[in-house]
Amino acid sequence: MATCDAASINEAAGGGTAQGVELAQPDSFTCADGWAYAFVNVGSGDEQVTVTKVFEAEGQFWVEKDRATVCAGPGDQVPASIYRDACETN
């Protein structure tokens, strides 16, 4: 199972890449039942925005998922316990 820690989630979100993606806060992610979401900052300077990314554990890795597909309704795919923050935020 994928590890639910800041380093693993940040890596899955694309952290450390030239795209300027990083967790908005060190603790701005939550995991539940093989799913996770993270609030990440994308871009830099005046162009930076915070977006929500959703991930599913696949083996030892977190894999980003299309929110439009996995957020059909609480518990359909994303667990109800994290649905609101994972699927009803920016």
C-alpha positions, 0 to 999 in steps of 0.5 A: 500500500502507498505511504500516506506522507507529505513526501509521497503525496508531493511526489505524486502531485509533481512536486520538485518538477520544473512545473513549480508544483508543491503542497500548499502547506506541509499538511494539506493532504489527507488519505483514506481507504486507498485514496488521497487528496492534496491542495497543491500550489501550481505556478509561481509568483503572481501566477500561482494558484492552489488546486485540488488533486485526487490520487488512488493508491496503486501498489506502493504509488499514488496515481493522480486521477481525473476528478471529473471521473472519480468524483461522481458521488460520495463513496462511488469511488472517492471515500465519503470521509474525504469526498467533500474536500477531494471533490467539492473544492477548487 
